[in-house]
Amino acid sequence: MANDDHGFATEQVHGGFVPDADHGARVPAIHMSSGFLFDDFDQARDRFAGTDDGYTYTRLGNPTNADVERRIALLERGAEAILVSSGQAAATVAFLGLLQAGDHVVSAQSIYEGTRGLLLQNLGRLGIEVDFVADARDLDAWAAAVRPNTKLFFAETIPNPKNDVLDIAGVAATAHRAGVPLVVDNTLATPYLVRPVEHGADIVIHSASKFLSGHGSGLGGVVVDGGTFDWSVSPERWTHLTSPEHALGGRSYVDAHGTRAYVVYARDVISSRIGPTPSPFNAFLLRQGIETLSLRIERHSQNALAIAQWLDQQPEVTSVDHAGLASSPFHDLAERYLPRGAGSVFAFTLAGGEPAARAFIDAVQLFSRMTHLGDVRSLILHPATTTHAGRTPAERAAQGIHDGLIRLSVGIEDVADLLRDLERGFAALRGAEQHAQGDSLTELQSLGHTVPEQHVIAEEI
Ligand SMILES: *Cc1c(COP(=O)(O)O)cnc(C)c1O
């Protein structure tokens, strides 16, 4: 279905489309059906045997879900995708398709908290160990963390809240030298900004709840297999894929499916057994989102860069973590991997610490106070007391997550309105300072009066 003549925007609306032979519906139907009829006795037998590739039961496959899988696999330039019900389910399926008790993972330190918890608490209890690489740019540190039982490298293309950028090709090459695949979470970049498989990553996961959907109306996740990793090079490492003993039916997954061995195993043995099946209705919502992905990401990225540049000029701001700024330590990586934009989830730090962050966040009216990302609406959050509250102050300090740090997920609204809203935050800060000196302006605010922010800002500048 990949057509070399087609650009991203064309593929996002047409990719993977299979015409509806029954009715000619232009938009594929939502198949809200738990199961599927067999025409007769023999067809039931053949479907179970896999010699007839029709559907049986939605946990094992559903036409609506499959339609979205084809489109995402195409956009990511993967061989095949598995749609699941959340990003956490995607990480679980991707990891359990590779790992067993006694195995070891090397992961970037700065990753989504839920994924970190999954590795430490859930997989940890199953006897799987993980080591974290503090600076993901340090390829020697990745190599030094490898052990004989290491089975995968994991990182995010754009970790939040600090808008870092992963050296995908560098980390992939280091993983491959160690004989293991690189799994990356591409949630914050989306395939519109970067396709990790084209830079050497082997397996890509997404929280489809975020930018791929964009509308924030439902959760979803996806595992995309690049189909690039050769499991037969070290068969003793992946006996669940290479040994007939672990397959039902006498042939190993590699023998039966070749380069598709991993994705078939992850679908049939992990996802279908554990059962994080997405509702076909959510798959439909996700596809509606994907059809406008490039348009949204362009606007998200433009808005975010404009806001980052503006924040960088504010006297109360001590740093802005956005890789699109020339001052960012990740700027060179952003230019290499993210020429279309460095994403729209980033952070800035207020000099006044937590009290300043509180005043700022409570003053905005257009940004939603929310723990979510990649929504068409702009969102604001204080990581130190929410997403990263489970880390010790020393851990947060080591990651640069200071008490004055605020995370933004910039939406697609008019940027002038977003800037005006952020000005409310600064006005509140300035009001709070003046309140300490007994200024009447703040008293007006505390009585619920709207302060004419234009006036406040002009005074301060
Ligand atoms: C949200 C998120 C997840 C988890 O996804 P859910 O859909 O909420 O389960 C994983 N990784 C990243 C980078 C995320 O932002």
The ligand as a Tripos MOL2 file, in Angstrom:
@<TRIPOS>MOLECULE
LIG
   15    15     1     0     0
SMALL
NO_CHARGES

@<TRIPOS>ATOM
      1 C1          0.6370    8.9200   27.5680 C.3       1 LIG1
      2 C2          1.8890    8.2380   27.2330 C.ar      1 LIG1
      3 C3          2.0210    6.8500   27.4020 C.ar      1 LIG1
      4 C4          0.9080    6.0020   27.9660 C.3       1 LIG1
      5 O1         -0.1670    6.0040   27.1130 O.3       1 LIG1
      6 P1         -1.6950    5.7600   27.5770 P.3       1 LIG1
      7 O2         -2.4330    5.7900   26.2890 O.co2     1 LIG1
      8 O3         -2.0470    6.8410   28.5160 O.co2     1 LIG1
      9 O4         -1.7050    4.4160   28.2300 O.co2     1 LIG1
     10 C5          3.2190    6.2650   27.0420 C.ar      1 LIG1
     11 N1          4.2410    6.9930   26.5480 N.ar      1 LIG1
     12 C6          4.1480    8.3240   26.3950 C.ar      1 LIG1
     13 C7          5.3080    9.0700   25.8490 C.3       1 LIG1
     14 C8          2.9740    8.9900   26.7200 C.ar      1 LIG1
     15 O5          2.8880   10.3110   26.5730 O.3       1 LIG1
@<TRIPOS>BOND
     1     1     2 1
     2     2     3 ar
     3     2    14 ar
     4     3     4 1
     5     3    10 ar
     6     4     5 1
     7     5     6 1
     8     6     7 2
     9     6     8 1
    10     6     9 1
    11    10    11 ar
    12    11    12 ar
    13    12    13 1
    14    12    14 ar
    15    14    15 1
@<TRIPOS>SUBSTRUCTURE
     1 LIG1         1 GROUP 0 **** ****
